Amino acid sequence: MVIGSHGQGNDSQPTGSSVNRPSPRSYPPIPKMGLNRDNAMMIKDEASGSPECLPDEAVPHPVCQVVLGVTGGIAVYKAAEVVRRLRQQELAVQVVMTEAARSFVHPLTFQALSGRAVRYALLDESAEAGMGHIELARWAQQVLVAPASADFMARLAGGHADDLLTTLCLATEAPVVLCPAMNRVMWRHEATQANRRILQARGVRLIGPDSGAQACGEMGEGRMVSTEEIVHAATAHYHGALAGCTVLLTAGPTREAIDPVRYITNRSSGKMGYAMARAALEAGAEVILISGPSLLEPPWGVQQVAVESAAEMCEAVMDHVKRCQIFIGAAAVADYTPVQAAIHKLKKASQEWQLSLQRTADIIGALGSQRAAGAPGPFLVGFAAETQYLETHARDKLQRKHLDLLIANPVNQRGLGFDSNDNEARCFWPGGECAFPRQGKQQLARRLIVLVAQLYHKAHQLQSAARPSVS
């Protein structure tokens, strides 16, 4: 339990709902899930007594046609690896380079990796009727620009069509995804941020940038995201493990007011919950994210509901739960709240200060109890942060709260769990368990969503088989 205060640097969000959703797009057919035994881990299935395969990622998707735009910047060298990885995923890749990009890497490099001649001329005599930009715009099922420089973002936001890449971005009806890469000061500049907001408002999706060491020797936000994340973003829409599902997810801490200045909270940053929201969105789900106060921005395409207290989170969940097929309780909800918050700031009056607390509502426990009593309800996924007796506490929570899956995280190790970028998990469900070793939270979230999807579909199939047939 942490007692905090509202200061000028307060990072709380306004309470309410906001939709962070791009324009609707059409995508190629989504394949059914299957097993990829070359990239799987073993899990224990107590019901069958034998292990089965759990894929780290979804199964191979159908061939998709991707235009990879490459703009000028030192991160151009990473684009070559992106092409190679996309081709390994059986995607057809057509590279389009700007003039600045050709100053960094010769087009022959991308031609050798993609198996296609690189395009860069706006009016290409070799293209049909000299209209190469229209030809490419219609061919593309996705336009991915990596790296996307500040100059390119500015020209695209301004509606410019002065080279092949900007022109086809204006002429295409396919999803457009940008991976920004630039100096930290350039990224933070209000002009760049204004361009970002304009592009996102038009349905353009941005992946990154990341923070870290930059080629100029400075540290900060502006690095292009990893090749793995770019490839995953480019292929995620074709995985479809949760296509057609609505996922309701809670994330972050809650704040329980002591007075107008002080509150009780915990160390949750919301990183794991937001990563789960992004992974569910990538798997094709419609995602509603109910978040306590957090410095994080919700993934583009997620409907966010901002709350502060446990009572507000409970109310928001109950308002939205009937819409969802899957509920994931990743928030660190306060267990106790002051019996009564003071109207005015409490002053120091004595050496000791007693604070009366009362239990908050058990959100996921209430949902589990309702379903156990026979009421319809969603597939329930809970989280548990443990410092000792992890398996004992996790199995108890799984059974006591009538959950379908319990994800337990050890939080007594440095660099794991709360307010860190890494995590590990042990997962328990009726009749089975598995473990995921330490890894980045986004990578872990994607693997957890694969598990959630498998168990959800299995439970759905069992429910369908149990229904009496109508003659």
N, C-alpha and C positions, 0 to 999 in steps of 0.2 A: 504494500500500500504506500503510495507516494502522496504527500500533500503539496500541492502546487499553488500558484497564485496567478491571477490575470494581470499581466504587465503590458507595457507598450509593445512588446514583441510577441503578443499573444498570437498563437498559430491556429486558433479555432476557426471553424468554418461557419457560415451562416446556416441556420437550420432550415431545411426544406428540401425539395426535390428538384433536380435538374437532369435533363436528358443530354448526354454527350454522345450523340448518335449521328453517323454519317448518312448520306443519302442512300436509299435502297439500291442494291446492285444485283445483277443476275450472275450466277456462277455456274460452271459446268456441273453435271450430275455428281453427287457425292457417293462414294463407294461404301459398302458395308465394312464394319470392322473385322479384322482377322488377326492372326498371330504371325509375328515375324520372329522366328526362332533364332535367327542370327543376332538379334539385338534384344534379348529378353533376360529377365531375372527369374529365379525360381521362387514360387510362393508356396506356402503350406495350405492345403485344402483339407481340413479335418473331416469334412463330410465324406469325401471320396477316399481319403487315406493316401492319396498320391498327389505329387506336385503337378501344377499346370504352369503354362507360360504366361507371363505378363509382359507385353511389349513395352519398351521404353517410349516409343512413339506410336502413332497410328500407322496403319498399313499403307503401302504405296497407293498413291492417288492416281487418277487418270492423267494422261499427258495433257499439259497445259501450255499455252503459248504466252511467253513472258517477254516483253520488251524491257531490257535492262539499260536504263539511261546512265551514262557516266559523265560527270561534270569535273571541272578542274579542281585539283587539290591533292595534297600528299596522300590522302586516303585512297587514291585511285588504285594503288597497288593491291588493296584488299578486294577490289571489285573482281579481279582475276580469279581469286579463290571463290567468290560468290558464284561466278559463272560455272566453275568446275563442280561445285556442290549442287547447283541447280540441275546440271546435266546428269549428275549421279542420281538425282531424284526423278529422272525421266521427263524433265520439262524441256520443251523447245525454247531456246533462248536466242533472241536477236538483240545484239548490242548496238546502241546508238550513242556516239560520242560527240561531245562538244569540241570546239576548236581548242579550248584551254586544256581539256582532258588529253588531247593528242600530243600536247607538249610534255606530258608526264609519262605516258605509256604509248608505245606504237600500236596501231590498230591490229597488226598481225598477231599480237599476243592474244587478243580477244577472239580473233578469227580462228586461231588454232584450237582454243578451248571450247568455243561454241559450235564450230563446224559451219559457221555462216559468215559471209563477208560483212564486215562492220559497215554500218550506214552512218553518214554524217552530213551529206549534201541535202539541202532543203529541196532543191529542184534537181532530181537525179534523172539524167537522160536514159539510164538503163532501166528505170522503173516504168511500170505500165503508164502510158500517156503522160509521162513526166510528173506524175502526182504521187511521189513516194511517200509523202507524209500521210495522205489519205489511205493508201494501201496498208501502211504499217498500223495506223489507227484502227482499222477494221480487223486486222490480223490479230492484234494483241487481245488477250483475255485478262492481262494485268500489265500495268506499267510500273516498274520498280526503278527508282532513281537512287543510286548508291555509288559514290557519295553525292549528296545534294548540297551544293555550295550556297553561300549567302546570296551571291549574284543570281544564281538560278532561281532560288526561292522568290527573290524580289521580282524578277522578270515574269515568273509564272503568276504571282499574285497580281501583277499589273496587267495581266492578259496579253503580254507580248507574244509575238509569233515570229521572231527574227532569226530562228535557227530551226533545225529539224526537230530537236527534242521538245522545245516549248510548243511548236506547232502541233506535233502529234498529241501532246498532253491536252491541248485545247480541242483537238478533233476526235479524241477517243471517247467511247462510252464505257470503257473498262475501268476498274478500280485503279487509282493512282496512289502509290505509296512512296514516300520520301524518307531517306535516311540522312539527316543533316550531318555535316562535318565542317567545322570551321573553328577559328580561334575563339577562346572563351569570351572575350570582350565583344567580338562580333556577334556571337550568339545572344548575349545579354542585351545588346543594343535595342532600343525601343523600336527602331525601324524593322529589325529582323523579327522581333516578337509580334509586331503588328502584322507583318507578312504571314507569320505562322498562324495567327488567329484568323486571318482572311482565308487562308488555304484550308484550315480545318473546318471553318464554317461552310465551305463549299464541298465538303466530303472527302478532301484529301487526307490520307492517313499518314502520320509521322511516327517513325520508329526511332527513338532516341532524341537527342544524343546522350552519350555516356559521359561520365566525369573521369578524369585521370590525367596522366602526363600527356602533353601535346608535343608535336614535332618541333614547335617553336621554343620548347624548353619550359613553358608555363604549365601550371596545373589548373584544372577546372573543367567545367562542363562545355562540351563541344566536340568530343571524340566521336567518330562514327561507331555505332554499336558493333558487337562481334559478328563475325561471319555466321555463326550458328544462329543468332537471333534473327538476322536478315533472312536466312534461308527458311527458318521456321515461319516467319511472318509471311513470306512469299507462298508457302505451301499450306499454311494452316487452314485456309478456307476450303481445302479439298479433303481434309481429314474427316470432318463432320461427325465425330464421335458423339456429340451432343446436339446435332442438328435437330431442330424442331422442339427442343426443350427450353424451358425457362428456369434459370438458376437464380435463386434468391440467396444472397451472401452477405454476411456481416463481417466487418473488419475494424481494426483500430481499437483504442481504449475508450472508456467512457469517463466522464468527469462528474463527480457528485459534489454539489455545492455545499460548502460550509457557511460561507457568507458571500457577498458580492465580489470578494477579492480572492478567497482561498477555495480550494477544492481537493477532493481525494481522487487520485488516479493511479495508473500503473505504468510500467515501462514499455508497453506495446507501441510500436511505431506504425503498425498497419501494413508493413511490407509484405508479410506472408499472405494476408487477406487480399491485398491488391494484386499480388502475383497470381493468386487463385482466380480472381475475377478476370484477369487478362487471359489466363490459360483456358478458362471456360468459354470466353468470347472467341478465342482462336479455334476452339473445338466446335464452333457453330451454334452455341447457345445464345439465347437472349439473356442478358445478365442485368439484374437489379442489385446494386451495391448499397447497402445501408452502412454508413461509416461514421464512427466517432471522430473526434478531432484528430487531424493528421496533416502533415506538411506535404503529403503525396498528392499528385494529380491523378484522378481516375483514368483508366485506359479509355481511349477514344472509342465510342460506341456503346459504353456502359451507361445505364440510367442510374444516377447517383441520388441517394437520399441522405442528407447530412443531418446528424443528430449530435447531442452532447451527453445526455445522461442515460443511465440504464433504462429508466422509465420511458424516455423518448424512443430508445432503440426497440424496446418491447412493443410499443404502440405501432411503430413503423413496420415491424415484422408482421404483426397481426393484420395490418392493413393490406399487406402485399402477399401473404403466404398462400392465399387461395389461387393465385395466378401461377404458382410455380410447381414444377415436378420434382425439383431437387432443392433442398435447403442446406447450406453449408455455413455452420456457425464458427467462423474464424475470429470473431471479435473477442477481445479480453474484457468481458463485461464485469464491472465491479460487483462483488458479492454483497457488499454492504453500502449503505448510504446514510447520511445524517438523518436522524428522526425529524429534525426541523432545521432548515437553513435560516440563518440570521438575516434580517432585512438590511441591516447596516453592518459595516466592517466591525468585527470584534476587536476590542483594544486589549493590550496587555494589562492585566489587572492583578495577577497573582503568579506565583512560581509554578503552580500546577493548573492544568486545564483539562477538564473531562469532556469528552464528546460522546454522546449517545448515538449508537448506530442501529439500524434495522436491516433485515435482509431485503435484497432486491428481488425482482421477479426472475425465476429461472426460465429463460426463454425457450431453449431447446428442450428442457425437461417438460415444459408445458405442452409443446408440440408432440413429444413422444408419448406423454400420458393420454392426450386426446386420441392419438392413433391406436394406442393399446386398448382404449375403451371402445374401439370399433368405428370411430369417426375417420373419414378419408383424410389423407394427409400426404405430404411429400416424402421422398426418400431423404432420410436424415443423416447428415454428416457432421460430427462434432470434432472439436479440437481440445486437447488437454496439454497444458504446459506443466511439466513435472520436474521436481528436483530430487526425488527419491521414490523407490518402489514403483517405477513407471508402469510396468506391466500389470501389477496388482491394481493400481488406481485406475488404469485405463480400462481393464476388463470390468471393473466395478461400475464405472461410468457408462460403459457401453450397455450393460444389462439394466442398470437402475433407471436410465433415461430412455430405454427402448430405442436405441440408435441402430442404424444400418451399418455405419462405419464410424470408427473412432480413430483419429490421427493424433498420436501422442508425440510431443517434442520434448527432449531433455533441455532444460534451460539453466543447468548448473555448470555448464562448460563455457569457457571463455570463447567468444566469437561465434556462439550459436544462439539461436532463438531471438529474444527480444532485442530490438534496435540494432540488429546486425544483418549482414547480407547473406549469410549462410544459415543452413538449417539441416537437420536430419529428422527422420520420422520412423516410428514403428506404427503399423496400421493393424487394427483388429476389427473383425466383423464376425457375426455368428457363423462359426464353422471354419474360420480361416484367419491368417495373419500374414504380413510381409514386412520387410524393413527396407528403408532407403538410406544409404550412407550419406555422409556430409557432402553437400553440394550447394550451389547458388539457389536462392529461394525461387527464382523464376523457373530454373530447370527442374527443381523439385516439384513445383506447382504443376508443371505440365505432366509429369509422371503421375502425380496424385490424381489429376483429372482423368487420365487414362484409366486408372483403377476405379475411380468413381463411376465412370461411364460403363465399364464392364460389369460392375456389381449392380448398377441401376438397371441395365438392360436385362441382366440375368433375373433380377427380382421381378421386373415387368413381365418377362416371359412366364415365370412361375405363376404370377397372379392371373395372367391370361389363360393359362392352362387349367387353373383351378376353377374358373368361372363355368357354371353349367351351360351347356350348349342349348340353343333355342331351336326347337324343331318346328 
